[in-house]
């Protein structure tokens, strides 16, 4: 039986195999091009799948760093001055009162911080690169909410926030861009016309190149953190009077809190408070919705 099968294989398949090898030798260039096409095609598919998986992991790590128990309310920025003036006729924008109303009506909040973002027109010392850091005015609780680590120096406290002290904590890229390899702690940085004393440098933060769940793309390493009231009272530009009093609210809920329920509560408050021009981001349920 085995001999019969061997004879059948040699008579049926061996001639075709020999003919195929002879054709490959006879058309070496065609065979080489076909083989390269197969190799590059498979490599391209594998590379695209790897890039997609890597991007997904990066976004998930970014969301995890922001905090799955966090709720973020983002003010919608008007694209131009005309739109901003029209918006102000309908809504006063996001304010400290909105934060107080949310804190009074929402149970289970473990930490909360407003945010006042400011884009300076000039920085001194002049950054080594053209990418000017953005200023975040925040409360000390943001350090916990944003999972922000301090690599050197310290973070500002509640007393410095209440007093609107001119102190700052630099993001990793901001510190490198302004002071290079020198230690910035104890030195001064000028934001527009205001001097701030650097008291700390934040550790590296994950960042993404595109919007995630309604949060605009932002290099989280190229940020200057200052006390909330320092940003409100010390920094201004030509449109400061028309902008929202604050442009973001960060909330961290207790472990085991009903995150979707808390998000629904904030949406309800937004209707009553006429916060039509804000975006609610909920990482607890990994979804986001614009208040109408």
N, C-alpha and C positions, 0 to 999 in steps of 0.2 A: 504493500500500500504506500509506504514512504517512497520507495523507488519510483512508483507510478506518478506520485505528486511531483517529485523532483524532475522527472522527465517532462511532465506537463508544463511546469514553470519554465524550464529551459527552452522548450519548443515554442511556447506562446509569448513569453515576456522578454526573454533574453535578446531576441533579434530587435525588438522595439527599443530596448534599453541601449543596445549597441548603436542603433540608428540615431537615437537621440544624442548620444555622446559624440558621434561623428558630426552631426549637425552643429553642435556647440563648438567643436574644434574648427569647423569649416567657416563659421560666422562669428569669429571671436569678438569683433567690435559690437555687433548686435547683442551678443550674449552679455557682454560687459555692461552696455547701456541698460539692458533689461534688469540686470542684477542691481545696478546702482539705483534705478528707479524704484525697485521694490524696497531697497534699504532706506532710501531717503523718505519714501512714503510712510513706511512704518515708523521711522524716527520722528517724522512730523506729527503723526497722530499721538505718539507717546508724549512728545514735548507739549502739545496743546492740552492734553489731559492733565499733565503734571502742572502746567501753569494755572489751569483752572482750579485744580485742587489746592494749590498753594495760595491763590488769591482768596479762595473761600476760607481757608484756615486763618489767613491774615485778618480778614474781616471779622471772623468769629473771635479771634484773640483781641481785636480792638474793642468789640462790644463787651467782652468779658472784662477788659481793663476799665471800661467806662462804668461797669457795674450792672448786673442783671436785676438788682433791686432798686435801681435808680429811675426816677422820672425827671424828664427835662422839658421845660417849656421854653421854646425859642421864639423870640420876636421876629416877625418877617420884615426884612429890610426893604424899603422902597427903592426901586432902581434909579429914580431921579428925584429932583427937588419938587417938580410939579406933582408927581404921584404922592410924595410925602405930604405936601400941603393938602391934597385931596383926602388922604387918609386921616389926617388930623381933624378934619371936619366931622368924621364918623367915629373916631375912637381916639382916646388920649394915649393909647398904647399901653405897654406893660409897665407896671409901677410897683413901688414898695407896698402899696396898699393891696395889690393883688396877692403878693406873697403872704401878707398878714392874714388875708381872708382864707387862703388855702391852708395855712397853718392852724387857723382857728376851727376849720370845718373838717379837716382830714385827720383821722386818727392813724397812729402807727408810724409817724415820721420820726426817724432817729437823728437826722441831720438835714439842714437846709441852708442854702446860700443863694443870694441874688448874684447876678453878674452884670457888670457894666464894661462893655468892650470899647476900646478906643484905638483907632489907627493913627499913629503919630505921623506928622509930615517930616520930622527930622529927629535924629538920635545923636547924642554926643556921649562918648567918643563915636565917631562915624563907623558904622559896621564895615567889616572887611569885605562883605558881599553886599549886593544891592537889595537883598531881601530884608526889609525893615521889620523888626518884630512887632507883633500886635500886643497891646496892653490889656490884661484882664484884671478888672477890679472885682475882687471876690472876698468873701468872709473866710475866716480860718477853717470853718467846717468843710470848705471845698477840698482841702487836703485829704480828708477822709473819703468824701464822696467821689472824687476823681482819682482815688488810689494814687495820689501824688507822693512820691518819695523825695526826700531831701538828701542830695549827695554830699553837700558841704554847707556849713553854716546852720541856719535855722529858718523856720517859717515865722511869719508875723502872727501876733496873738490878737485877742479880742480888744485889749486896751489900745493897741496901735491902730486897729480898724476904727474904733469909736473916735479916736483923736485925729483920724485922717493923717497919720504920720507919713512922712515922705520916705518910706522904706520900700524895698523891692526884692523879689526873689526871681532870679533869671532861669529860664529854661536852658537846657543843655546847649542847644544850637544858638540861642541868643547870647549866652555867655561866651561861646567860642567865636561868634561873629563880631562881638563888640570888643572883647578883651584878648582874643587869641588864646595863647597857652597860659597867660597870666591868671593868677587867682583873683577873681573879681570881688570876693567877700571883703567888705570894708571900704571899697572904692565907690565912686559916684557915677551915675548915668543920668544924662539930661534928656527928658522926654518933652519935646517942644520947648517950652520955657520953664519947665519945672525940674529941679534936681532931686533925685532919689538915691538914698544910700543902699547899696546892695548888702543884704544880710544873709543871703543864701543862694544856693544853686540847686535846681531840681534835677532828679535823676532822669535817665532816658525814658521817653514815652513812645508807645507804638503810635504810628500814624498811617493813614491811608490816603490815596491820591484822588479819591472820588467821594461824593456824598454818601453817608451811611445813615439809613433810617431817618432821613430828614435833617441830619446834622451836616452843615457845610464842611467840605474838605478844609482842613486846617492843620498845618505843621505844629503839633502840640509841643514840640521841642523849641520852637522859635516864638516863645511867649514871654512877656515880662509880667509877673504877677505882683499886683500892688493891693493894699487894703481897699476894700470896697468904697469907702467914703473918700479915700484919696483920689480915686478915679472920678468920682462924682463931683468933688469940689475943686480939685486941683487941675484937672485936664479938661479942656474944651476946645471946640473949633467953631467955624462959622455956622454949622447946623446943629450944634448941641442943644439949643433952645427948642428945636422942633423934633428932636429924636425922642425915643422912648426913655422914660426915667431910668429904667433898667432894660436890658435886652435879653436876659436869660434868667431862669429859675432852676436850680438844681435841688432835687429832693432825693434823700435816701430813706427807703422804708425799712422797718424792722424785719428781722428774719421771720419768715413764715407769713408775712403780710399778704393780703389779697391785692396783688399788683394790678391785674385788670380792673378790679373794683375801684381801686384808688385812681386809676387813669380815667374811668368813667365818671368818678366824682369830680375830678378836675375839669373834664369836658363840660359837666353840668354847671360848674362854677363859671367857666369861661362864657357860657351863654348868658348867665345872669350879670356878669361883669363886663359884657360886651368886649371880650378879648378876641374880636374877630380876626385880628391880624397876628395870631400866634400859632405856633406849631407845637403839638404835644408829642414827645418821643417816649415810648415805653419799651425798655429793653427787657423787662420782666416777661412780657409776652412776645417779645421780638416783633413788634409791629409799631406803626405810627399812623396818626390820623390828623388831618388839619381841622382845626375848629372852624365852623362855618359862621 
